[in-house]
Amino acid sequence: MVTLLLDQTQLEVVLSPIERAASFHRDNLRIVRETITKVQLTDDAWTWLRGVPNPGTHIPGILAAGTWKAAGSTDFVLIRRHRPSVVIDLDGDEQFRRLILTTRHGLSLTQALRLPVSEEPADVEEIVATAPTPVSKPRKRPVIRPRPA
């Protein structure tokens, strides 16, 4: 599963050597944070797959990795079996319109994108774990008094 690093300016998708080979990518993916328009969590990433691998690896139901091209769009895909995944829609990115990644850190990513982060890249799990918990004031409930008879 991919590791997601986040800083003030970019999201970095760190690929393992096996993921690099399967996806035909030599380097990690670096996505400008401003291009991220939507992040969605899904239990079945296969329903989000569109187009054909070019270049990429596709073993139906087991592995989909690489660049997927469809009419008018290019996606980066790294799906393993039927595990929790995240779908990241992009607007204005030079390479991709969408990232579909199998990761158990999708919820942490959505939370980390809302938090102030440092200039140094950090794992989204660490960002969420070390973020201060917001303290809210207890709401005062109105006093309900019986009506006079």
Secondary structure, 3 states (H helix, E strand, C coil): CCEEEECCCEEEEECCHHHHHHHCCCCCEEEEHHHEEEEEEECCHHHHCCCEEEEEEEECCCEEEEEEEECCEEEEEEEECCCCEEEEEECCCCCCCEEEEECCCHHHHHHHCCCCCCCCCEEHHHHHHHCCCCCCCCCCCCCCCCCCC
